Amino acid sequence: MEVQLTPDQKAFVREAIESGRLHREEDAVQEALSLWEERERTRAEILTAVDLADASIARGEGRVITQESMRQLADEVKQRGRSRLAAEQSSSR
């Protein structure tokens, strides 16, 4: 497969190689695809969660949302994100 990058993208990749962040141009493509795959997995998880929530609401299983419950949810989401990021960073070293 051949991929054509814009001049800005080529410069971005070149800078990453020169700085030591990447070793080869192929590394940039592999990293971009990995990020895209992760984003698509996350998107699928979100859509599944929305479908489950819709079904739960349809069954009358909804719950009252308060500012405190929203803060707790935000904290949980941040913690999961930080854990996922830490795991990805440790596995890429």
HUZILIN-V376187 format. One record per helix or strand of 2 or more residues. SS is the DSSP state (h for helix, s for strand). FROM is the first residue (numbers start at 0). TO is the last residue. If there is no record, write none. Layout:
ss=SS from=FROM to=TO
ss=SS from=FROM to=TO
This chain:
ss=h from=6 to=17
ss=h from=24 to=57
ss=h from=66 to=90
